[in-house]
Amino acid sequence: MSHMLPVRQPRTTMPKTAPFDEQANEYDAWFEKHSDLYQAELETVRSFIPASGMGVEIGVGTGRFAALLGIYIGVEPAPRMAELARQRGVQVLEGAAEALPLFDSSYDFVVMVTVVCFLDDLSLAFREACRILKPNGTLVIGFIDRESELGRQYSQKKNQSRFYRDATFYSVSELEAILTKAGFSNFAYRQTVVPGETTDLTVLDGHGSGGFVVIRAQKTREGEQNEGWNHPLSVDRGHVPR
């Protein structure tokens, strides 16, 4: 039985999607122009993907990561980006990270790549990821570390970018604190795009050197909920479709 609802759900927030919808092809072309960076980021994310189980990518974009990571389900708020992902074989639901059109406890792992900086409510998005994960499920987050050299460059020049103009960059410690409140622990880190490397970008354990950091976190409890919060797809776990 399906783990996702085959209809659109009302959005509780409006993500910053306009530039991605209007310039989807230009965004997608970046991966071809910067294939070395793309491959380094892809391999860093891949190193934390569980060997088995059902996964979903939140903010799947044009499907560049999901298609090569063996993830066949994604959620994306920008229709044009979603269409490109479908052309890569990804089944995409239109929706926001803060209100996922997915049932409780349905996935073994959730992936978010270069998404957190664009979200309207990061805490809510992480609680939503926790909600749809099975007990002890894995969340994998790839992001630009604000405290890295690359992060500082992005922050300084973001007003010149149609894609990153409204982005909010985070440090590793900031994300870890929000993830902990959302119900995650057992953090592990890997990094790439280290200053001084121009080719054959390496994947290193930890964080603090690389501009692109991947966090692996495990769902260990239900996250803190806002008073009165009740997601429309939250259901009695005895009735979760399997």
FIKOLZA-1660 file (N, C-alpha, C; in steps of 0.1 Angstrom, whole numbers, plus 5000, padded with zeros to 4 digits):
% residues 242
   i   px   py   pz ch aa at
   1 5008 4988 5000  A  M  N
   1 5000 5000 5000  A  M CA
   1 5009 5012 5000  A  M  C
   2 5004 5023 4994  A  S  N
   2 5012 5035 4992  A  S CA
   2 5015 5042 5006  A  S  C
   3 5027 5048 5007  A  H  N
   3 5031 5055 5019  A  H CA
   3 5028 5070 5017  A  H  C
   4 5022 5074 5007  A  M  N
   4 5019 5088 5005  A  M CA
   4 5005 5090 4999  A  M  C
   5 5000 5102 5001  A  L  N
   5 4987 5106 4997  A  L CA
   5 4987 5110 4983  A  L  C
   6 4979 5105 4974  A  P  N
   6 4980 5108 4960  A  P CA
   6 4973 5120 4956  A  P  C
   7 4971 5130 4965  A  V  N
   7 4965 5143 4962  A  V CA
   7 4973 5154 4968  A  V  C
   8 4971 5166 4963  A  R  N
   8 4978 5177 4969  A  R CA
   8 4972 5180 4983  A  R  C
   9 4980 5184 4992  A  Q  N
   9 4975 5189 5005  A  Q CA
   9 4977 5204 5007  A  Q  C
  10 4969 5210 5015  A  P  N
  10 4971 5225 5017  A  P CA
  10 4984 5227 5023  A  P  C
  11 4991 5238 5019  A  R  N
  11 5003 5242 5025  A  R CA
  11 5001 5251 5037  A  R  C
  12 5009 5248 5048  A  T  N
  12 5008 5257 5059  A  T CA
  12 5017 5269 5058  A  T  C
  13 5027 5268 5050  A  T  N
  13 5037 5278 5047  A  T CA
  13 5040 5279 5032  A  T  C
  14 5045 5290 5028  A  M  N
  14 5049 5292 5014  A  M CA
  14 5064 5293 5012  A  M  C
  15 5070 5282 5008  A  P  N
  15 5084 5282 5006  A  P CA
  15 5089 5292 4995  A  P  C
  16 5102 5295 4995  A  K  N
  16 5107 5305 4986  A  K CA
  16 5110 5298 4972  A  K  C
  17 5099 5295 4965  A  T  N
  17 5100 5287 4953  A  T CA
  17 5101 5294 4940  A  T  C
  18 5097 5307 4940  A  A  N
  18 5095 5314 4927  A  A CA
  18 5108 5314 4918  A  A  C
  19 5120 5317 4923  A  P  N
  19 5132 5316 4915  A  P CA
  19 5134 5302 4909  A  P  C
  20 5132 5292 4917  A  F  N
  20 5134 5278 4912  A  F CA
  20 5124 5274 4902  A  F  C
  21 5112 5279 4903  A  D  N
  21 5102 5275 4893  A  D CA
  21 5104 5283 4880  A  D  C
  22 5108 5295 4881  A  E  N
  22 5111 5304 4869  A  E CA
  22 5124 5300 4862  A  E  C
  23 5133 5295 4869  A  Q  N
  23 5147 5293 4864  A  Q CA
  23 5151 5278 4866  A  Q  C
  24 5142 5269 4865  A  A  N
  24 5145 5255 4868  A  A CA
  24 5156 5249 4859  A  A  C
  25 5155 5252 4847  A  N  N
  25 5165 5247 4837  A  N CA
  25 5179 5253 4840  A  N  C
  26 5180 5266 4844  A  E  N
  26 5192 5272 4847  A  E CA
  26 5198 5266 4860  A  E  C
  27 5189 5264 4870  A  Y  N
  27 5194 5257 4882  A  Y CA
  27 5199 5243 4879  A  Y  C
  28 5192 5236 4871  A  D  N
  28 5196 5222 4868  A  D CA
  28 5209 5222 4860  A  D  C
  29 5212 5232 4852  A  A  N
  29 5224 5232 4844  A  A CA
  29 5237 5234 4853  A  A  C
  30 5235 5239 4865  A  W  N
  30 5246 5241 4874  A  W CA
  30 5254 5228 4876  A  W  C
  31 5246 5217 4877  A  F  N
  31 5252 5204 4881  A  F CA
  31 5261 5199 4869  A  F  C
  32 5258 5203 4857  A  E  N
  32 5266 5199 4845  A  E CA
  32 5279 5208 4845  A  E  C
  33 5277 5221 4848  A  K  N
  33 5288 5230 4847  A  K CA
  33 5298 5228 4859  A  K  C
  34 5293 5223 4870  A  H  N
  34 5302 5221 4881  A  H CA
  34 5301 5206 4886  A  H  C
  35 5304 5197 4876  A  S  N
  35 5302 5183 4879  A  S CA
  35 5312 5178 4890  A  S  C
  36 5323 5184 4892  A  D  N
  36 5332 5180 4902  A  D CA
  36 5326 5182 4916  A  D  C
  37 5321 5194 4918  A  L  N
  37 5314 5197 4931  A  L CA
  37 5302 5188 4933  A  L  C
  38 5294 5187 4922  A  Y  N
  38 5282 5178 4923  A  Y CA
  38 5286 5164 4927  A  Y  C
  39 5296 5158 4921  A  Q  N
  39 5300 5145 4924  A  Q CA
  39 5305 5144 4938  A  Q  C
  40 5312 5154 4943  A  A  N
  40 5317 5153 4957  A  A CA
  40 5306 5154 4967  A  A  C
  41 5296 5163 4964  A  E  N
  41 5284 5164 4973  A  E CA
  41 5276 5151 4973  A  E  C
  42 5274 5145 4961  A  L  N
  42 5267 5133 4959  A  L CA
  42 5273 5122 4967  A  L  C
  43 5286 5120 4966  A  E  N
  43 5293 5109 4973  A  E CA
  43 5293 5111 4988  A  E  C
  44 5293 5124 4992  A  T  N
  44 5293 5126 5007  A  T CA
  44 5279 5122 5012  A  T  C
  45 5269 5126 5005  A  V  N
  45 5255 5122 5009  A  V CA
  45 5254 5107 5009  A  V  C
  46 5258 5101 4998  A  R  N
  46 5257 5087 4996  A  R CA
  46 5263 5079 5007  A  R  C
  47 5274 5084 5013  A  S  N
  47 5281 5077 5023  A  S CA
  47 5273 5075 5036  A  S  C
  48 5262 5082 5037  A  F  N
  48 5254 5081 5049  A  F CA
  48 5240 5075 5046  A  F  C
  49 5238 5071 5033  A  I  N
  49 5225 5065 5030  A  I CA
  49 5224 5050 5035  A  I  C
  50 5214 5046 5042  A  P  N
  50 5213 5032 5046  A  P CA
  50 5213 5023 5035  A  P  C
  51 5219 5011 5037  A  A  N
  51 5220 5001 5026  A  A CA
  51 5207 4995 5022  A  A  C
  52 5197 4996 5030  A  S  N
  52 5184 4991 5027  A  S CA
  52 5173 4999 5033  A  S  C
  53 5160 4997 5029  A  G  N
  53 5149 5004 5034  A  G CA
  53 5144 5014 5024  A  G  C
  54 5132 5020 5027  A  M  N
  54 5125 5029 5018  A  M CA
  54 5129 5043 5022  A  M  C
  55 5133 5051 5013  A  G  N
  55 5137 5065 5015  A  G CA
  55 5129 5075 5007  A  G  C
  56 5129 5088 5012  A  V  N
  56 5122 5099 5005  A  V CA
  56 5131 5111 5006  A  V  C
  57 5132 5119 4995  A  E  N
  57 5139 5131 4995  A  E CA
  57 5130 5143 4996  A  E  C
  58 5132 5151 5006  A  I  N
  58 5124 5163 5008  A  I CA
  58 5131 5175 5002  A  I  C
  59 5123 5182 4993  A  G  N
  59 5130 5192 4985  A  G CA
  59 5138 5186 4974  A  G  C
  60 5132 5176 4967  A  V  N
  60 5139 5168 4957  A  V CA
  60 5144 5176 4945  A  V  C
  61 5139 5188 4943  A  G  N
  61 5144 5196 4932  A  G CA
  61 5142 5190 4919  A  G  C
  62 5153 5189 4911  A  T  N
  62 5152 5184 4898  A  T CA
  62 5156 5169 4898  A  T  C
  63 5157 5163 4909  A  G  N
  63 5160 5149 4910  A  G CA
  63 5174 5145 4909  A  G  C
  64 5184 5154 4909  A  R  N
  64 5198 5151 4906  A  R CA
  64 5204 5142 4917  A  R  C
  65 5199 5143 4929  A  F  N
  65 5205 5134 4940  A  F CA
  65 5196 5122 4941  A  F  C
  66 5183 5123 4942  A  A  N
  66 5175 5111 4943  A  A CA
  66 5177 5101 4933  A  A  C
  67 5178 5105 4920  A  A  N
  67 5179 5096 4909  A  A CA
  67 5191 5087 4910  A  A  C
  68 5202 5092 4915  A  L  N
  68 5214 5085 4916  A  L CA
  68 5216 5078 4930  A  L  C
  69 5208 5081 4939  A  L  N
  69 5209 5075 4952  A  L CA
  69 5198 5064 4954  A  L  C
  70 5191 5061 4944  A  G  N
  70 5181 5050 4945  A  G CA
  70 5169 5054 4953  A  G  C
  71 5166 5067 4953  A  I  N
  71 5154 5072 4960  A  I CA
  71 5143 5075 4949  A  I  C
  72 5132 5069 4950  A  Y  N
  72 5122 5070 4939  A  Y CA
  72 5110 5078 4943  A  Y  C
  73 5110 5084 4955  A  I  N
  73 5099 5092 4960  A  I CA
  73 5105 5105 4965  A  I  C
  74 5098 5117 4961  A  G  N
  74 5103 5130 4966  A  G CA
  74 5091 5139 4968  A  G  C
  75 5094 5150 4975  A  V  N
  75 5084 5160 4978  A  V CA
  75 5091 5173 4973  A  V  C
  76 5084 5181 4965  A  E  N
  76 5090 5194 4960  A  E CA
  76 5078 5204 4958  A  E  C
  77 5081 5216 4963  A  P  N
  77 5070 5227 4961  A  P CA
  77 5070 5234 4948  A  P  C
  78 5081 5234 4940  A  A  N
  78 5082 5241 4928  A  A CA
  78 5078 5232 4916  A  A  C
  79 5067 5234 4910  A  P  N
  79 5062 5225 4899  A  P CA
  79 5071 5222 4888  A  P  C
  80 5079 5232 4883  A  R  N
  80 5088 5230 4872  A  R CA
  80 5099 5221 4876  A  R  C
  81 5104 5223 4888  A  M  N
  81 5115 5215 4893  A  M CA
  81 5110 5200 4895  A  M  C
  82 5098 5199 4900  A  A  N
  82 5092 5186 4901  A  A CA
  82 5091 5178 4888  A  A  C
  83 5087 5186 4878  A  E  N
  83 5086 5179 4865  A  E CA
  83 5099 5174 4859  A  E  C
  84 5110 5181 4862  A  L  N
  84 5123 5177 4858  A  L CA
  84 5127 5164 4866  A  L  C
  85 5123 5164 4878  A  A  N
  85 5126 5152 4887  A  A CA
  85 5119 5140 4881  A  A  C
  86 5106 5142 4877  A  R  N
  86 5098 5131 4872  A  R CA
  86 5104 5125 4859  A  R  C
  87 5111 5134 4851  A  Q  N
  87 5117 5129 4839  A  Q CA
  87 5129 5121 4843  A  Q  C
  88 5134 5122 4855  A  R  N
  88 5145 5113 4859  A  R CA
  88 5140 5101 4867  A  R  C
  89 5127 5098 4866  A  G  N
  89 5122 5086 4872  A  G CA
  89 5118 5087 4887  A  G  C
  90 5117 5099 4892  A  V  N
  90 5113 5101 4906  A  V CA
  90 5098 5104 4907  A  V  C
  91 5091 5098 4915  A  Q  N
  91 5077 5100 4918  A  Q CA
  91 5076 5112 4927  A  Q  C
  92 5071 5123 4923  A  V  N
  92 5071 5135 4931  A  V CA
  92 5057 5140 4935  A  V  C
  93 5056 5143 4948  A  L  N
  93 5044 5150 4953  A  L CA
  93 5047 5164 4955  A  L  C
  94 5038 5173 4951  A  E  N
  94 5039 5187 4954  A  E CA
  94 5036 5190 4968  A  E  C
  95 5045 5196 4975  A  G  N
  95 5042 5199 4990  A  G CA
  95 5054 5206 4996  A  G  C
  96 5052 5211 5008  A  A  N
  96 5062 5218 5015  A  A CA
  96 5068 5209 5026  A  A  C
  97 5081 5212 5030  A  A  N
  97 5087 5204 5040  A  A CA
  97 5080 5205 5054  A  A  C
  98 5074 5217 5056  A  E  N
  98 5067 5219 5068  A  E CA
  98 5053 5213 5069  A  E  C
  99 5048 5207 5059  A  A  N
  99 5035 5200 5059  A  A CA
  99 5036 5189 5049  A  A  C
 100 5043 5178 5052  A  L  N
 100 5046 5167 5042  A  L CA
 100 5033 5159 5040  A  L  C
 101 5030 5157 5027  A  P  N
 101 5018 5148 5024  A  P CA
 101 5021 5133 5024  A  P  C
 102 5026 5129 5036  A  L  N
 102 5031 5116 5038  A  L CA
 102 5027 5111 5052  A  L  C
 103 5024 5098 5053  A  F  N
 103 5019 5093 5065  A  F CA
 103 5030 5091 5076  A  F  C
 104 5025 5090 5088  A  D  N
 104 5034 5088 5100  A  D CA
 104 5042 5075 5098  A  D  C
 105 5054 5075 5103  A  S  N
 105 5062 5063 5105  A  S CA
 105 5062 5054 5092  A  S  C
 106 5064 5060 5081  A  S  N
 106 5063 5053 5068  A  S CA
 106 5077 5051 5061  A  S  C
 107 5087 5058 5066  A  Y  N
 107 5100 5057 5058  A  Y CA
 107 5112 5053 5067  A  Y  C
 108 5121 5046 5062  A  D  N
 108 5133 5042 5069  A  D CA
 108 5143 5053 5069  A  D  C
 109 5144 5061 5059  A  F  N
 109 5153 5073 5059  A  F CA
 109 5147 5084 5051  A  F  C
 110 5151 5096 5055  A  V  N
 110 5147 5109 5048  A  V CA
 110 5160 5116 5044  A  V  C
 111 5160 5122 5033  A  V  N
 111 5172 5130 5028  A  V CA
 111 5167 5144 5024  A  V  C
 112 5176 5153 5028  A  M  N
 112 5174 5168 5025  A  M CA
 112 5187 5173 5021  A  M  C
 113 5188 5178 5008  A  V  N
 113 5201 5182 5003  A  V CA
 113 5200 5197 4999  A  V  C
 114 5208 5206 5004  A  T  N
 114 5207 5220 5001  A  T CA
 114 5193 5225 5002  A  T  C
 115 5186 5222 5012  A  V  N
 115 5172 5226 5014  A  V CA
 115 5170 5235 5026  A  V  C
 116 5177 5232 5037  A  V  N
 116 5174 5238 5050  A  V CA
 116 5175 5253 5049  A  V  C
 117 5184 5258 5041  A  C  N
 117 5186 5273 5040  A  C CA
 117 5174 5280 5034  A  C  C
 118 5165 5273 5027  A  F  N
 118 5154 5279 5020  A  F CA
 118 5140 5277 5028  A  F  C
 119 5140 5270 5039  A  L  N
 119 5128 5267 5046  A  L CA
 119 5123 5279 5054  A  L  C
 120 5109 5280 5055  A  D  N
 120 5103 5290 5062  A  D CA
 120 5103 5287 5077  A  D  C
 121 5102 5275 5081  A  D  N
 121 5101 5271 5095  A  D CA
 121 5109 5258 5096  A  D  C
 122 5122 5259 5100  A  L  N
 122 5131 5248 5100  A  L CA
 122 5127 5238 5111  A  L  C
 123 5123 5243 5123  A  S  N
 123 5120 5234 5134  A  S CA
 123 5108 5225 5130  A  S  C
 124 5098 5231 5124  A  L  N
 124 5086 5224 5119  A  L CA
 124 5090 5214 5109  A  L  C
 125 5099 5217 5100  A  A  N
 125 5103 5208 5089  A  A CA
 125 5110 5196 5095  A  A  C
 126 5118 5198 5105  A  F  N
 126 5125 5187 5112  A  F CA
 126 5115 5178 5119  A  F  C
 127 5105 5184 5126  A  R  N
 127 5095 5176 5133  A  R CA
 127 5087 5168 5123  A  R  C
 128 5084 5174 5111  A  E  N
 128 5077 5166 5101  A  E CA
 128 5086 5154 5096  A  E  C
 129 5099 5156 5094  A  A  N
 129 5108 5145 5091  A  A CA
 129 5107 5134 5101  A  A  C
 130 5107 5138 5114  A  C  N
 130 5106 5129 5125  A  C CA
 130 5093 5121 5124  A  C  C
 131 5082 5128 5121  A  R  N
 131 5069 5122 5121  A  R CA
 131 5068 5111 5111  A  R  C
 132 5074 5113 5099  A  I  N
 132 5072 5103 5088  A  I CA
 132 5082 5092 5089  A  I  C
 133 5093 5093 5097  A  L  N
 133 5103 5083 5099  A  L CA
 133 5098 5072 5108  A  L  C
 134 5102 5060 5105  A  K  N
 134 5099 5049 5114  A  K CA
 134 5108 5050 5127  A  K  C
 135 5105 5043 5137  A  P  N
 135 5113 5044 5149  A  P CA
 135 5128 5040 5146  A  P  C
 136 5137 5048 5151  A  N  N
 136 5152 5047 5148  A  N CA
 136 5155 5049 5134  A  N  C
 137 5146 5056 5126  A  G  N
 137 5149 5059 5112  A  G CA
 137 5160 5070 5111  A  G  C
 138 5165 5072 5099  A  T  N
 138 5177 5080 5097  A  T CA
 138 5173 5093 5089  A  T  C
 139 5178 5104 5093  A  L  N
 139 5177 5117 5086  A  L CA
 139 5191 5121 5081  A  L  C
 140 5192 5123 5068  A  V  N
 140 5205 5127 5062  A  V CA
 140 5203 5141 5056  A  V  C
 141 5211 5151 5061  A  I  N
 141 5210 5165 5057  A  I CA
 141 5223 5170 5051  A  I  C
 142 5223 5174 5038  A  G  N
 142 5235 5181 5032  A  G CA
 142 5232 5196 5031  A  G  C
 143 5242 5203 5035  A  F  N
 143 5240 5218 5036  A  F CA
 143 5253 5225 5035  A  F  C
 144 5253 5238 5032  A  I  N
 144 5264 5247 5032  A  I CA
 144 5266 5252 5046  A  I  C
 145 5278 5249 5052  A  D  N
 145 5281 5253 5066  A  D CA
 145 5284 5268 5066  A  D  C
 146 5276 5276 5073  A  R  N
 146 5277 5290 5074  A  R CA
 146 5291 5294 5079  A  R  C
 147 5297 5286 5087  A  E  N
 147 5310 5290 5094  A  E CA
 147 5322 5286 5085  A  E  C
 148 5320 5279 5074  A  S  N
 148 5331 5275 5065  A  S CA
 148 5334 5287 5056  A  S  C
 149 5345 5285 5049  A  E  N
 149 5350 5296 5039  A  E CA
 149 5339 5297 5028  A  E  C
 150 5334 5286 5023  A  L  N
 150 5324 5286 5013  A  L CA
 150 5311 5292 5018  A  L  C
 151 5307 5289 5031  A  G  N
 151 5295 5295 5036  A  G CA
 151 5296 5310 5038  A  G  C
 152 5308 5315 5041  A  R  N
 152 5310 5330 5042  A  R CA
 152 5309 5336 5028  A  R  C
 153 5314 5329 5018  A  Q  N
 153 5313 5335 5005  A  Q CA
 153 5299 5336 5000  A  Q  C
 154 5291 5325 5003  A  Y  N
 154 5277 5325 4999  A  Y CA
 154 5269 5336 5006  A  Y  C
 155 5272 5338 5019  A  S  N
 155 5265 5348 5027  A  S CA
 155 5268 5362 5022  A  S  C
 156 5281 5364 5019  A  Q  N
 156 5285 5377 5014  A  Q CA
 156 5279 5381 5000  A  Q  C
 157 5277 5371 4992  A  K  N
 157 5273 5373 4978  A  K CA
 157 5258 5369 4975  A  K  C
 158 5251 5365 4986  A  K  N
 158 5238 5360 4983  A  K CA
 158 5228 5370 4977  A  K  C
 159 5230 5383 4980  A  N  N
 159 5221 5393 4974  A  N CA
 159 5223 5394 4958  A  N  C
 160 5234 5388 4953  A  Q  N
 160 5237 5388 4939  A  Q CA
 160 5231 5376 4932  A  Q  C
 161 5225 5367 4940  A  S  N
 161 5220 5354 4934  A  S CA
 161 5205 5354 4935  A  S  C
 162 5199 5350 4924  A  R  N
 162 5185 5349 4923  A  R CA
 162 5180 5337 4931  A  R  C
 163 5188 5327 4933  A  F  N
 163 5184 5315 4941  A  F CA
 163 5187 5317 4956  A  F  C
 164 5198 5323 4960  A  Y  N
 164 5201 5324 4974  A  Y CA
 164 5198 5337 4981  A  Y  C
 165 5192 5346 4974  A  R  N
 165 5189 5360 4979  A  R CA
 165 5182 5359 4992  A  R  C
 166 5172 5350 4994  A  D  N
 166 5164 5349 5006  A  D CA
 166 5169 5337 5015  A  D  C
 167 5180 5332 5012  A  A  N
 167 5185 5320 5020  A  A CA
 167 5189 5324 5034  A  A  C
 168 5188 5315 5043  A  T  N
 168 5193 5316 5057  A  T CA
 168 5203 5305 5059  A  T  C
 169 5216 5308 5060  A  F  N
 169 5226 5297 5062  A  F CA
 169 5228 5294 5077  A  F  C
 170 5231 5282 5080  A  Y  N
 170 5232 5277 5094  A  Y CA
 170 5245 5271 5096  A  Y  C
 171 5249 5271 5109  A  S  N
 171 5261 5264 5113  A  S CA
 171 5257 5250 5117  A  S  C
 172 5267 5241 5119  A  V  N
 172 5265 5228 5123  A  V CA
 172 5259 5228 5137  A  V  C
 173 5264 5236 5146  A  S  N
 173 5258 5236 5160  A  S CA
 173 5244 5241 5160  A  S  C
 174 5240 5250 5152  A  E  N
 174 5227 5255 5152  A  E CA
 174 5217 5244 5147  A  E  C
 175 5221 5237 5136  A  L  N
 175 5212 5226 5131  A  L CA
 175 5211 5214 5142  A  L  C
 176 5222 5211 5148  A  E  N
 176 5222 5200 5158  A  E CA
 176 5212 5204 5169  A  E  C
 177 5212 5216 5174  A  A  N
 177 5203 5220 5184  A  A CA
 177 5189 5219 5180  A  A  C
 178 5185 5223 5168  A  I  N
 178 5172 5222 5163  A  I CA
 178 5168 5208 5161  A  I  C
 179 5177 5200 5156  A  L  N
 179 5174 5186 5154  A  L CA
 179 5172 5178 5167  A  L  C
 180 5179 5182 5177  A  T  N
 180 5177 5176 5190  A  T CA
 180 5163 5178 5196  A  T  C
 181 5158 5191 5194  A  K  N
 181 5145 5194 5199  A  K CA
 181 5134 5187 5191  A  K  C
 182 5138 5184 5178  A  A  N
 182 5128 5177 5169  A  A CA
 182 5127 5162 5172  A  A  C
 183 5136 5157 5180  A  G  N
 183 5136 5142 5183  A  G CA
 183 5147 5134 5178  A  G  C
 184 5158 5141 5174  A  F  N
 184 5169 5133 5168  A  F CA
 184 5182 5134 5177  A  F  C
 185 5190 5123 5175  A  S  N
 185 5203 5123 5183  A  S CA
 185 5212 5114 5175  A  S  C
 186 5223 5110 5182  A  N  N
 186 5233 5101 5175  A  N CA
 186 5238 5107 5162  A  N  C
 187 5244 5119 5163  A  F  N
 187 5248 5126 5151  A  F CA
 187 5262 5121 5146  A  F  C
 188 5263 5121 5133  A  A  N
 188 5276 5118 5127  A  A CA
 188 5277 5128 5115  A  A  C
 189 5290 5131 5112  A  Y  N
 189 5293 5142 5102  A  Y CA
 189 5303 5138 5092  A  Y  C
 190 5301 5142 5079  A  R  N
 190 5311 5141 5069  A  R CA
 190 5311 5154 5061  A  R  C
 191 5322 5157 5054  A  Q  N
 191 5324 5170 5048  A  Q CA
 191 5332 5169 5035  A  Q  C
 192 5330 5178 5026  A  T  N
 192 5337 5179 5014  A  T CA
 192 5338 5194 5009  A  T  C
 193 5344 5196 4998  A  V  N
 193 5347 5210 4993  A  V CA
 193 5356 5217 5003  A  V  C
 194 5367 5212 5005  A  V  N
 194 5377 5217 5014  A  V CA
 194 5385 5228 5007  A  V  C
 195 5388 5239 5013  A  P  N
 195 5396 5250 5007  A  P CA
 195 5409 5245 5002  A  P  C
 196 5413 5249 4990  A  G  N
 196 5426 5245 4984  A  G CA
 196 5425 5233 4975  A  G  C
 197 5414 5226 4976  A  E  N
 197 5412 5214 4966  A  E CA
 197 5405 5219 4954  A  E  C
 198 5410 5216 4942  A  T  N
 198 5404 5220 4930  A  T CA
 198 5399 5208 4922  A  T  C
 199 5405 5197 4923  A  T  N
 199 5400 5185 4916  A  T CA
 199 5401 5173 4926  A  T  C
 200 5394 5162 4923  A  D  N
 200 5394 5150 4931  A  D CA
 200 5391 5154 4945  A  D  C
 201 5379 5161 4947  A  L  N
 201 5375 5165 4960  A  L CA
 201 5373 5153 4970  A  L  C
 202 5379 5154 4981  A  T  N
 202 5378 5143 4991  A  T CA
 202 5366 5144 5000  A  T  C
 203 5362 5133 5006  A  V  N
 203 5352 5132 5016  A  V CA
 203 5359 5129 5029  A  V  C
 204 5357 5138 5039  A  L  N
 204 5364 5136 5052  A  L CA
 204 5353 5134 5063  A  L  C
 205 5357 5127 5073  A  D  N
 205 5349 5126 5085  A  D CA
 205 5349 5140 5092  A  D  C
 206 5338 5142 5100  A  G  N
 206 5337 5154 5108  A  G CA
 206 5332 5166 5101  A  G  C
 207 5335 5178 5107  A  H  N
 207 5331 5191 5100  A  H CA
 207 5341 5201 5105  A  H  C
 208 5341 5213 5099  A  G  N
 208 5350 5224 5103  A  G CA
 208 5359 5228 5092  A  G  C
 209 5361 5220 5082  A  S  N
 209 5370 5223 5071  A  S CA
 209 5362 5225 5058  A  S  C
 210 5353 5215 5055  A  G  N
 210 5346 5215 5043  A  G CA
 210 5334 5225 5042  A  G  C
 211 5332 5230 5031  A  G  N
 211 5321 5239 5029  A  G CA
 211 5307 5232 5028  A  G  C
 212 5307 5220 5023  A  F  N
 212 5295 5212 5023  A  F CA
 212 5296 5201 5033  A  F  C
 213 5286 5201 5042  A  V  N
 213 5286 5192 5054  A  V CA
 213 5274 5183 5053  A  V  C
 214 5275 5171 5056  A  V  N
 214 5264 5162 5057  A  V CA
 214 5262 5157 5071  A  V  C
 215 5251 5158 5077  A  I  N
 215 5247 5153 5090  A  I CA
 215 5239 5141 5089  A  I  C
 216 5242 5130 5096  A  R  N
 216 5233 5119 5098  A  R CA
 216 5228 5119 5112  A  R  C
 217 5215 5118 5113  A  A  N
 217 5209 5118 5126  A  A CA
 217 5198 5107 5127  A  A  C
 218 5196 5102 5139  A  Q  N
 218 5187 5091 5141  A  Q CA
 218 5175 5096 5149  A  Q  C
 219 5163 5092 5145  A  K  N
 219 5151 5094 5152  A  K CA
 219 5151 5086 5165  A  K  C
 220 5151 5092 5177  A  T  N
 220 5151 5085 5189  A  T CA
 220 5139 5088 5198  A  T  C
 221 5131 5097 5194  A  R  N
 221 5119 5100 5201  A  R CA
 221 5111 5109 5193  A  R  C
 222 5098 5112 5197  A  E  N
 222 5090 5121 5190  A  E CA
 222 5094 5135 5194  A  E  C
 223 5094 5144 5184  A  G  N
 223 5099 5158 5186  A  G CA
 223 5089 5166 5194  A  G  C
 224 5093 5177 5199  A  E  N
 224 5085 5187 5206  A  E CA
 224 5075 5193 5197  A  E  C
 225 5062 5193 5200  A  Q  N
 225 5052 5198 5191  A  Q CA
 225 5047 5212 5196  A  Q  C
 226 5043 5220 5186  A  N  N
 226 5037 5233 5190  A  N CA
 226 5023 5230 5197  A  N  C
 227 5019 5238 5206  A  E  N
 227 5006 5236 5213  A  E CA
 227 4995 5236 5202  A  E  C
 228 4987 5225 5202  A  G  N
 228 4976 5225 5193  A  G CA
 228 4980 5219 5180  A  G  C
 229 4993 5216 5177  A  W  N
 229 4997 5211 5164  A  W CA
 229 4992 5197 5162  A  W  C
 230 4985 5195 5151  A  N  N
 230 4980 5182 5147  A  N CA
 230 4980 5181 5132  A  N  C
 231 4990 5174 5127  A  H  N
 231 4991 5173 5112  A  H CA
 231 4979 5165 5106  A  H  C
 232 4974 5170 5095  A  P  N
 232 4962 5163 5089  A  P CA
 232 4965 5148 5086  A  P  C
 233 4977 5144 5084  A  L  N
 233 4980 5131 5080  A  L CA
 233 4986 5123 5092  A  L  C
 234 4985 5129 5104  A  S  N
 234 4989 5121 5116  A  S CA
 234 4978 5111 5119  A  S  C
 235 4981 5099 5120  A  V  N
 235 4971 5088 5121  A  V CA
 235 4975 5079 5133  A  V  C
 236 4966 5072 5138  A  D  N
 236 4969 5061 5148  A  D CA
 236 4979 5052 5141  A  D  C
 237 4990 5049 5148  A  R  N
 237 5000 5041 5143  A  R CA
 237 4996 5027 5140  A  R  C
 238 4984 5023 5146  A  G  N
 238 4979 5010 5143  A  G CA
 238 4973 5009 5129  A  G  C
 239 4971 5021 5123  A  H  N
 239 4965 5021 5109  A  H CA
 239 4974 5027 5099  A  H  C
 240 4987 5028 5102  A  V  N
 240 4997 5033 5092  A  V CA
 240 4998 5023 5080  A  V  C
 241 4997 5027 5068  A  P  N
 241 4998 5018 5057  A  P CA
 241 5012 5012 5056  A  P  C
 242 5013 4999 5053  A  R  N
 242 5026 4993 5052  A  R CA
 242 5029 4988 5038  A  R  C
% end
